[in-house]
């Protein structure tokens, strides 16, 4: 029997072999400037005055911050989705979309 590292998945279906590497999402938090919790600094060094942060849906796409909005923001530089109450990165979007 072939053994795989615990981080890999090797599956054969319909004659096609698929190898997938599982990526564990590490606990990450963004920071902010001292004495200004509105001046966020992302892990990628993005700031509001640079590429910025936008209200987003669960997929990281920009939304209007209206009733029913989930309250999260996306870093437009790296796609990290942030909970503004805890500054915790809760997900990451590979390609966030802005409103037109």
PyMOL commands that set and color helices and strands:
alter all, ss='L'
color gray80, all
select strands_A, chain A and resi 8-13+16-21+28-29+31-33+36-41+53-56+72-75+80-83+88-92
alter strands_A, ss='S'
color yellow, strands_A
deselect
rebuild
show_as cartoon
